[in-house]
Amino acid sequence: MELYFCGQKRPFGKGVIRQIGGNRKGSIDYKGEGENGLYVLDGDDYVLYRGCLERSSQKWVVRDEREEVVGRLSREKNGLETYYGYDAGLRGYYRIESDVGGYRIEGTNKEAAFVDTKKHRLKGHEYWLQTEDQMEGSVSEYEWVAVIQGIEVLRGQRSFWSQTITNAISGIVPL
């Protein structure tokens, strides 16, 4: 399946998820938990997934419509290499690497579907998500939308000290 969706975190409102040809397949509602939360909705505006930043672990947590955790996204380091890892529990672990204009997602579990995301060239800040045929028990396309949005949030994260130094330089004093 192929889906197109907004890749830039908005402070409010909804971003459309559409299929090739422009048919609306759902939306991303950015009114989630605080500034770093969102909901992924189907075409009838029912919640499929909710993503939010877990402050204690600095991981992006994805929950399903029953509010059960279905996966956790984290920034990983292997020497000088930085990538993202999505732990989908029994469904497998996925390594997400930056690729020219997007991300390449590969499962370590051989039964897992391969997912490729690229930024859509014709529209700024829009992703084009391509997945192989959905396999039983694998990560759904809509779950990948929540994961990719989580990467954007994690990429925008700065450490406490870098934020404090930036605030001090700009004259912002926390209350």
C-alpha positions in Angstrom: 0.0 0.0 0.0 1.1 3.6 -0.6 0.2 6.5 1.7 1.1 10.2 1.6 1.1 12.2 4.8 2.4 15.4 6.3 5.9 15.1 7.7 6.1 18.4 9.6 4.9 18.6 13.2 2.1 21.1 13.4 1.2 22.8 16.6 -2.6 22.2 16.1 -5.0 21.0 13.5 -5.1 17.9 11.3 -2.9 16.6 8.5 -4.5 14.5 5.8 -3.4 10.9 5.0 -4.2 10.0 1.5 -3.7 7.3 -1.1 -2.2 7.6 -4.5 -4.7 9.6 -6.6 -5.6 11.9 -3.7 -8.3 9.8 -2.0 -8.4 10.6 1.8 -7.6 7.5 3.9 -7.3 9.1 7.3 -5.7 12.0 9.1 -3.1 12.9 11.8 -4.6 14.9 14.6 -1.9 17.0 16.3 -3.9 17.8 19.5 -2.4 14.9 21.3 -0.7 15.0 24.7 0.9 18.4 24.9 3.2 19.6 22.1 4.6 16.2 21.4 1.5 14.0 21.0 -0.8 13.0 18.1 -3.5 10.7 17.0 -3.6 8.7 13.7 -7.2 8.4 12.6 -8.8 6.3 9.9 -11.0 7.6 7.1 -14.0 7.8 9.5 -12.0 9.7 12.1 -11.7 6.8 14.5 -8.5 6.6 16.5 -6.2 3.9 15.3 -3.0 4.9 17.1 -1.7 7.5 19.5 1.9 8.6 19.7 3.5 10.5 22.5 6.9 11.2 23.9 7.7 9.3 27.2 9.7 11.9 29.1 11.2 9.5 31.5 12.8 7.3 28.8 13.0 9.8 25.9 11.2 7.2 23.7 8.3 7.7 21.4 5.5 5.4 22.5 2.8 4.2 20.1 -0.5 2.9 21.5 -3.4 1.3 19.7 -7.1 2.2 19.9 -7.4 0.3 23.2 -4.5 2.4 24.7 -2.2 -0.7 24.8 1.4 0.0 24.0 2.2 -1.6 20.6 5.7 -0.2 20.2 8.5 2.1 21.3 10.8 4.2 19.1 14.2 5.2 20.3 17.3 6.9 18.9 20.2 4.4 18.8 23.9 4.7 18.4 26.4 2.2 17.1 29.8 3.9 17.3 29.5 7.0 15.1 26.4 5.7 13.4 23.0 7.0 14.6 19.7 5.3 13.6 16.3 4.7 15.1 14.9 1.5 16.4 11.3 0.5 16.7 10.5 -2.3 19.1 7.2 -3.7 18.1 7.3 -6.5 20.8 6.5 -9.9 19.4 6.1 -8.5 15.9 9.8 -7.7 15.7 12.4 -5.0 15.9 12.9 -2.6 13.1 15.9 -0.5 12.2 15.2 2.8 10.7 18.0 4.6 8.8 18.1 7.9 7.1 18.1 7.5 3.3 18.3 10.1 0.6 15.1 12.2 1.2 13.5 9.8 3.7 14.0 6.6 5.7 14.6 3.0 5.1 12.9 0.6 7.5 13.9 -3.0 7.8 12.8 -5.7 10.2 15.3 -8.1 11.8 12.6 -10.7 11.9 12.6 -12.4 8.5 8.7 -12.6 8.5 8.4 -8.9 8.9 7.3 -6.6 6.1 9.8 -4.2 4.5 8.8 -0.6 4.6 10.3 2.2 2.6 9.6 5.8 3.2 10.8 8.7 1.0 9.9 12.4 1.1 7.5 13.2 -1.7 9.4 15.3 -4.2 6.5 17.4 -5.4 5.3 18.7 -2.1 7.4 20.0 0.8 7.4 18.1 4.1 5.2 15.2 2.8 6.1 11.6 3.1 5.3 8.8 0.7 5.1 5.5 2.6 5.4 2.3 0.6 4.9 -1.1 2.3 4.9 -4.6 1.0 1.7 -6.6 1.2 0.4 -6.6 4.8 1.4 -9.8 6.6 -0.5 -11.2 9.6 0.8 -9.7 12.8 3.1 -7.1 11.2 3.2 -3.4 11.7 0.4 -1.6 9.8 0.8 1.3 7.5 -1.0 3.6 9.9 1.2 2.5 12.7 4.2 3.5 10.5 2.7 6.9 10.1 2.8 7.3 13.9 6.4 6.0 14.0 7.6 8.4 11.3 5.9 11.3 13.2 7.8 10.1 16.3 11.1 10.3 14.4 10.3 14.0 13.7 9.7 14.6 17.4 12.9 12.8 18.5 14.9 14.7 15.9 13.7 17.9 17.3 14.6 17.0 20.8 17.6 18.6 22.4 19.2 17.7 25.7 18.3 19.6 28.9 21.8 21.3 28.9 21.7 22.4 25.3 18.2 23.8 25.9 19.3 25.6 29.1 22.4 27.1 27.3 20.2 28.3 24.4 17.7 29.8 26.8 20.5 31.6 28.8 22.0 33.0 25.6 18.7 34.3 24.4 17.8 35.7 27.8 14.9 33.4 28.5 14.8 32.6 32.2 12.6 29.6 33.3 10.2 30.2 36.1 
